[in-house]
Amino acid sequence: MGKLDEKLAGLATMSPPQLREEWQSSFGEGAPDFPASMLRRVIAYRLQEVVLGGLPASALRMLDIIADGVTPLPDAPIRLKPGSRLLREWNGKIHTVMVDDDGFSFDGRRFASLSHIAREITGSHWSGPRFFGLKRRPSPPSRGGQAHG
């Protein structure tokens, strides 16, 4: 990675004409009319992308969704911090779940997933995140067409 570090450091001292040459070398086309600071950032990203790899496929898919401007964005994944407490009332009883570093504690026992706990409480299959109110219900489909007035 030493060579990459040297190239990245060298960008900081390049003049705008040198940056445009580096752009041509990196992208195979003329540089856009960007300020030198923006050219440096984009070239630096490109150099790192070539050496270290680009974005994961999941990130590229998300960018495509955002770019099309039509498809609604999926909900962000739920991240629970260890030490958080989840409460759920079921059949008149409050159930408390503690979030641990590597799972969940409920009723003095360890569980790997919230779905296992939801099954323990209800006796039937549930999505654990939905049971504990961590997932939104899907929105009803919007009505197409124009409003009439």
Buried (B, 14 or more C-beta within 10 A) or exposed (E): EEEBEEBBEEBEEBEEEBBBEBBEEBEEEEBEEBEBEEBBEBBBEBBBEEEEEEEEEEEEEBEEBEEEEEEEEEEEEEEBEEEEEBEBEEEEEEBEBEBBEEBBBBEEEEBEEBBBBBBEBBEEEBEBBBBBEBEEEEEEEEEEEEEEE
